[in-house]
Each structure stands twice: as C-alpha cells, then as structure tokens.
C-alpha cells in the first residue's frame, strides 16, 4: 500500500459505505494507481471535518485584509503591475471611491470616467468582465446610482481573490513585507 500524507484515514469498502447510514457528509476520494496498469488498487476515503477544512484553507491573510492595510495594498498593486494586471486593483479602488461620493452631479461624471477607463471595449485598462454585465452598466449610465458597478466590482474582487492573491501570498514581495512587519528592529538598523 502506498504511503499517505494524511494522519487520519479510514479505509472502507464500497459495500460498507452503502450499508452504513452514518456516512460522512463530505468525503475526499483518493485513487492510487499502478503506473503500468490503469486498474485501481485501492480506494482511500478521508472524512473531512469542518475544522480540518478550515485549517487547510487558512494559509494567510485574506484579500480583504490585504486591501485594508496601506503597505500590503501598495505591495499588492506593485505585484499586479509586474504581472500586467494592475487594472483589476485600479478598477476596484475606483469603484470604492465612487461609492464614497455624495454629490449626484459628480456621480454621473465619475461613472462615465470609470466606464471609459475600465469597461469600454477599447479602454486602455479594460477589465475582464462578461458582455451582459458590461451592457447592464452601460445602460445604467443614463442615471447612475451608487450600486451601478457592484456586479463588475464583485466579479473583479473574486478574480483577484482566487487568482492574484494566492500568487501574491507566495511572492517574495509579500514574504519580505511580512518579515519586515514581524521584525521591525531589523529593518531600522
């Protein structure tokens, strides 16, 4: 039997799983195959608890935490520029700024600026959103409100959260910044 990296593994036969009424809610099925043959040698099933799932997913700060801290935000923005995707964070920040506006006269101008800079099909900093969302925003520019960019903003946020943020957390820029925050005396010397 191959060595496994998991500490708690239960081995079941399929007939036991069918008869057992106390089945785990979430199962990970790991298949072990011989390289020469395609037949399955064994099936290992690990019960996933909510705590272990949380521990596996919690490798560092979330995107929301990074965006709240000015130093991390600046480092994340630089990282995105190095990956040629800075338009995502710039669009997200422009939407946040737009939501803080109080004057309805300035609201219309700012909405038009955001559309022209990030959403227009020929924009220099065009963000990647679907056609339907783009058209919905374009129609809302006739009488813009504070929520007209919400759908696109959430799409870009999720894109950064699932794609850019994990890469940033593995980058040297993040590691250096985190180490500097942990050891402020070493950076001042």
ZIVEN-V668317 format. One record per backbone hydrogen bond with DSSP energy under -0.5 kcal/mol. NH is the residue of the N-H (numbers start at 0). CO is the residue of the C=O. Records with the same first field share a line. If there is no record, write none. Layout:
NH=CO, CO
This chain:
8=6
9=44
11=9
15=12
16=12
17=13
18=14
19=15
22=20
27=45
28=26
29=27, 43
30=28
31=41
32=30
33=38
40=31
41=31
43=29
44=9
45=27
47=25
48=46
52=48
53=49
54=50
55=51
56=52
57=53
58=56
65=61
66=62
67=63
68=64
69=67
72=68
73=69
74=70
75=71
76=72
77=73
78=74
79=75
80=76
81=77
82=78
83=80
84=79
87=84
88=84
89=85
90=86
91=87
92=88
93=89
94=90
95=91
96=92
97=93
98=94
99=95, 96
100=97
106=102
107=103
108=104
109=105
110=106
111=107
112=108
113=109
114=110
115=111
116=112
117=113
118=113, 114
119=114
122=119
124=116
125=122
126=117
128=126
133=129
134=130
135=131
136=132
137=133
138=134
139=135
140=136, 137
141=138
142=139
143=140
147=144
149=146
152=148
153=149
154=150
155=151
156=152
157=153
158=154
159=155
160=156
161=157
162=158
163=158
164=159
166=162
167=163
168=164
169=165, 166
170=166, 167
173=167
174=170
175=171
176=172
177=173
178=174
179=175
180=176
181=177
182=178
185=182
186=182
187=183
188=184
